[in-house]
Amino acid sequence: MTINCNGTLIDLSQPKILGVLNITPDSFYDGGKYKDPKSILQQTERMLADGASFIDIGAYSSRPGAEHVPLDEELHRILPIVHLVLKEFPHAVLSIDTFRHQVAKKCLELGAAIINDISAGNLDPKMMETVAKFQVPYIMMHMKGTPQTMKTMDGYTDLIKDLRYYFSEKVALARGHKINDIILDPGFGFAKNTGQNFQLLAHLDLFKSLNLPLLAGVSRKSMIYKTLGTSPKQALNGTTALHMIALQKGASILRVHDVREAKECILLYQELKANEIDFRKD
């Protein structure tokens, strides 16, 4: 299972890491931490050295209740950073975390390689058309509503069935636009309460029947720190525990804030898989 990133085929049969580079002032964990060229380049270099295959740059916080960011502001935040990072690290594979086709288009023109859309086209009907034009991988996430409203929209008839139906429709739509490389993100924390997040993780393997790579984004999220009674800053150990579960359930990509720890988790998982012996008899 491979995806084409600016002409380079990346094999997802072995799990990969998508390192988060938030350049927003209000992200739930690292908001405002990377706000100048030096800190941005240092963090990018650190994540690449620690084992990130992709760098995910976002300029619009999608945390529950996040403030709306006008299009011009999102562009003002993200375009100089994409240019800066690719100038310093020309071989870096950049993913752009946006639901706006205008942002996607301008970033792809600068050399970004992947679009990560929290709405799977729901918030901008021109997004799939734009992704298809550039023929880049498209990460489609499940979410209901918007970052401002999703917290109140966690009602489901059957969580797993509802999401499988959602993705079936979205994949068909993307294929209709001739998008070749599709990655599915079930959207932990997006229009889902803590119990639903754990239910989703427990049954993540049921989405493998869609025959597409799965992305798991649980890093330092509330399903961890609320369960443990801590905070995002204290949620690294819990994050690592859930990363191992996600890998065992079929995740091909981990979207993380802490690349080194995630890489160690993947290495241990791979060693475990390599030494599995089936003792069952016919």
C-alpha positions as CSV (number, residue, x, y, z in Angstrom):
1,M,0.0,0.0,0.0
2,T,1.7,3.2,-1.2
3,I,0.9,6.8,-1.7
4,N,2.5,9.2,-4.2
5,C,3.9,12.3,-2.6
6,N,5.3,14.7,-5.2
7,G,6.6,11.8,-7.3
8,T,7.9,9.7,-4.4
9,L,6.1,6.5,-3.5
10,I,5.8,6.1,0.3
11,D,5.1,2.6,1.5
12,L,2.4,2.4,4.2
13,S,2.7,-1.3,4.8
14,Q,5.0,-0.3,7.6
15,P,3.5,2.4,10.0
16,K,4.5,6.0,9.4
17,I,4.5,9.1,11.6
18,L,2.8,12.4,10.7
19,G,4.4,15.0,13.0
20,V,2.2,17.9,14.0
21,L,3.5,21.5,13.5
22,N,0.8,23.8,14.8
23,I,1.3,27.5,14.0
24,T,-1.9,28.6,15.6
25,P,-2.0,30.6,18.8
26,D,-4.8,28.5,20.3
27,S,-4.2,24.8,19.7
28,F,-5.1,22.7,22.7
29,Y,-1.6,21.5,23.4
30,D,1.1,23.5,21.7
31,G,-0.8,26.7,20.7
32,G,1.6,29.6,20.3
33,K,4.7,27.5,20.9
34,Y,6.0,27.7,17.3
35,K,5.5,31.3,16.3
36,D,8.9,32.4,14.9
37,P,11.1,31.0,12.1
38,K,13.8,29.7,14.5
39,S,11.4,27.7,16.7
40,I,9.5,26.4,13.6
41,L,12.7,25.2,11.8
42,Q,14.1,23.7,15.0
43,Q,10.9,21.7,15.6
44,T,10.7,20.6,12.0
45,E,14.3,19.4,12.1
46,R,13.7,17.6,15.4
47,M,10.7,15.8,14.1
48,L,12.4,14.7,10.9
49,A,15.4,13.5,12.8
50,D,13.2,11.6,15.2
51,G,11.5,9.7,12.4
52,A,8.6,11.7,11.0
53,S,7.8,10.7,7.5
54,F,5.4,13.7,7.1
55,I,5.1,17.1,8.7
56,D,1.5,18.3,9.2
57,I,1.2,22.1,9.2
58,G,-2.0,23.7,10.4
59,A,-3.0,27.4,10.8
60,Y,-6.6,27.0,11.9
61,S,-7.1,25.3,15.3
62,S,-9.7,22.6,15.1
63,R,-10.0,22.0,18.8
64,P,-13.6,22.0,20.1
65,G,-14.9,25.5,20.4
66,A,-12.0,27.0,18.6
67,E,-12.4,30.6,17.3
68,H,-13.2,31.0,13.6
69,V,-10.2,32.2,11.5
70,P,-10.9,34.2,8.4
71,L,-9.5,32.9,5.1
72,D,-7.0,35.8,4.8
73,E,-5.6,35.2,8.2
74,E,-5.2,31.5,7.6
75,L,-3.3,32.2,4.4
76,H,-1.2,34.9,6.1
77,R,-0.2,32.4,8.8
78,I,0.5,29.4,6.7
79,L,2.0,30.4,3.4
80,P,5.3,31.9,4.8
81,I,5.8,28.8,6.9
82,V,5.3,26.4,4.0
83,H,7.8,28.4,2.0
84,L,10.3,28.6,5.0
85,V,10.1,24.9,5.8
86,L,10.5,23.7,2.2
87,K,13.4,26.2,1.6
88,E,15.3,24.7,4.6
89,F,14.1,21.1,4.1
90,P,13.4,20.7,0.4
91,H,12.8,17.0,0.7
92,A,10.3,17.2,3.6
93,V,6.9,15.8,2.8
94,L,4.4,18.5,4.0
95,S,0.8,17.8,4.8
96,I,-1.5,20.8,5.0
97,D,-4.2,20.7,7.7
98,T,-7.0,22.8,6.1
99,F,-10.6,22.5,5.0
100,R,-10.4,25.4,2.5
101,H,-9.6,24.7,-1.1
102,Q,-7.9,28.2,-1.5
103,V,-5.4,27.3,1.2
104,A,-4.8,23.9,-0.2
105,K,-4.2,25.2,-3.7
106,K,-1.7,27.9,-2.7
107,C,0.2,25.5,-0.4
108,L,0.3,22.8,-3.0
109,E,1.6,25.3,-5.5
110,L,4.5,26.0,-3.1
111,G,5.4,22.3,-2.9
112,A,3.2,20.7,-0.2
113,A,2.4,17.1,-0.9
114,I,-0.7,16.1,1.1
115,I,-4.0,17.6,2.1
116,N,-5.4,16.8,5.5
117,D,-9.1,17.9,5.6
118,I,-11.0,17.6,8.9
119,S,-14.3,17.8,7.0
120,A,-13.7,15.5,4.0
121,G,-15.1,18.2,1.8
122,N,-18.1,19.0,3.9
123,L,-17.0,22.6,4.7
124,D,-15.8,23.4,1.1
125,P,-17.3,21.7,-1.9
126,K,-14.4,22.7,-4.0
127,M,-11.8,20.9,-1.9
128,M,-12.0,17.5,-3.7
129,E,-11.8,19.2,-7.1
130,T,-8.6,20.9,-6.0
131,V,-7.0,17.8,-4.5
132,A,-7.8,15.9,-7.8
133,K,-6.3,18.7,-9.9
134,F,-3.0,18.3,-8.1
135,Q,-3.2,14.5,-7.7
136,V,-2.0,14.5,-4.1
137,P,-2.9,12.2,-1.3
138,Y,-6.1,13.2,0.6
139,I,-6.7,12.6,4.3
140,M,-10.4,12.5,4.9
141,M,-11.5,12.8,8.5
142,H,-14.9,12.2,10.0
143,M,-16.5,15.2,11.7
144,K,-20.0,16.5,12.1
145,G,-20.6,20.3,12.2
146,T,-17.7,22.6,12.6
147,P,-15.0,23.1,15.3
148,Q,-17.3,25.6,16.8
149,T,-20.4,23.3,16.9
150,M,-19.1,19.7,16.9
151,K,-19.0,19.3,20.7
152,T,-22.8,19.2,20.8
153,M,-23.1,16.8,17.8
154,D,-22.1,13.4,19.3
155,G,-25.4,11.6,18.7
156,Y,-25.2,8.4,16.6
157,T,-27.6,5.6,15.7
158,D,-24.6,3.2,15.7
159,L,-21.2,4.9,15.9
160,I,-19.2,2.3,13.9
161,K,-21.9,1.7,11.2
162,D,-22.5,5.4,10.9
163,L,-18.8,6.1,10.3
164,R,-18.4,3.2,7.8
165,Y,-21.4,4.5,5.8
166,Y,-19.9,8.1,6.0
167,F,-16.6,6.9,4.6
168,S,-18.2,4.7,2.0
169,E,-20.0,7.8,0.6
170,K,-16.9,10.0,0.9
171,V,-14.6,7.5,-0.8
172,A,-17.1,7.1,-3.7
173,L,-17.2,10.9,-4.1
174,A,-13.4,11.2,-4.0
175,R,-13.1,8.4,-6.6
176,G,-15.6,10.2,-8.7
177,H,-13.2,13.2,-8.7
178,K,-10.3,10.8,-9.7
179,I,-8.5,11.1,-6.4
180,N,-6.2,8.1,-6.3
181,D,-4.6,8.2,-2.8
182,I,-7.1,8.3,0.0
183,I,-6.4,8.0,3.8
184,L,-9.2,7.7,6.3
185,D,-9.1,9.4,9.7
186,P,-12.0,8.5,12.0
187,G,-11.6,11.8,13.9
188,F,-11.0,11.0,17.5
189,G,-12.4,13.8,19.6
190,F,-14.4,15.3,16.7
191,A,-18.1,15.2,17.5
192,K,-17.4,12.2,19.8
193,N,-17.4,12.0,23.5
194,T,-14.8,10.1,25.6
195,G,-16.7,6.8,25.6
196,Q,-17.3,7.0,21.8
197,N,-13.6,7.7,21.3
198,F,-12.7,4.5,23.1
199,Q,-15.4,2.5,21.3
200,L,-13.9,3.8,18.0
201,L,-10.4,2.8,19.0
202,A,-11.5,-0.6,20.1
203,H,-13.2,-1.3,16.7
204,L,-10.7,0.6,14.5
205,D,-9.9,-2.7,12.7
206,L,-13.5,-2.8,11.3
207,F,-12.5,0.1,8.9
208,K,-9.8,-2.1,7.3
209,S,-12.5,-3.6,5.1
210,L,-12.5,-0.3,3.2
211,N,-9.0,-1.3,2.0
212,L,-7.5,2.2,2.6
213,P,-4.8,3.4,5.0
214,L,-6.0,4.4,8.4
215,L,-4.7,7.4,10.3
216,A,-5.0,7.6,14.1
217,G,-4.9,11.0,15.8
218,V,-5.1,10.5,19.5
219,S,-2.0,12.4,20.6
220,R,-2.5,14.1,24.0
221,K,-6.3,14.3,23.4
222,S,-9.0,14.7,26.0
223,M,-10.0,11.0,25.8
224,I,-6.6,10.4,27.5
225,Y,-6.2,13.2,30.0
226,K,-9.9,13.3,31.0
227,T,-9.8,9.6,31.7
228,L,-6.6,9.9,33.7
229,G,-7.6,13.1,35.4
230,T,-4.6,15.0,34.2
231,S,-3.9,17.5,31.4
232,P,-2.6,17.5,27.8
233,K,0.9,18.2,29.1
234,Q,0.8,15.0,31.2
235,A,-0.7,12.8,28.6
236,L,2.3,11.5,26.8
237,N,2.4,8.1,28.5
238,G,-1.3,7.6,27.9
239,T,-0.8,8.6,24.3
240,T,1.9,6.0,23.8
241,A,-0.3,3.3,25.3
242,L,-3.1,4.1,22.9
243,H,-0.7,4.4,19.9
244,M,0.2,0.7,20.5
245,I,-3.5,-0.2,20.5
246,A,-4.0,1.8,17.3
247,L,-1.2,0.0,15.6
248,Q,-2.5,-3.4,16.6
249,K,-5.9,-2.4,15.2
250,G,-4.5,-1.5,11.8
251,A,-3.4,2.1,11.8
252,S,-0.9,2.9,9.0
253,I,-0.2,6.5,10.2
254,L,0.1,8.0,13.6
255,R,-0.5,11.8,13.8
256,V,1.6,12.9,16.8
257,H,3.1,15.7,18.8
258,D,5.9,13.6,20.1
259,V,7.7,11.9,17.3
260,R,10.5,10.1,19.1
261,E,8.2,8.4,21.5
262,A,5.9,7.4,18.6
263,K,8.8,6.0,16.6
264,E,9.9,3.9,19.6
265,C,6.3,2.6,19.8
266,I,6.3,1.6,16.2
267,L,9.7,-0.1,16.5
268,L,8.5,-2.2,19.4
269,Y,5.3,-3.0,17.5
270,Q,7.2,-4.1,14.5
271,E,9.5,-6.3,16.6
272,L,6.4,-7.9,18.2
273,K,4.9,-8.6,14.8
274,A,8.1,-10.0,13.5
275,N,8.2,-12.5,16.3
276,E,4.6,-13.6,16.2
277,I,4.1,-17.4,16.0
278,D,0.8,-19.0,15.1
279,F,0.4,-21.9,17.4
280,R,-3.0,-22.7,16.1
281,K,-3.4,-26.0,14.3
282,D,-5.5,-26.7,11.3
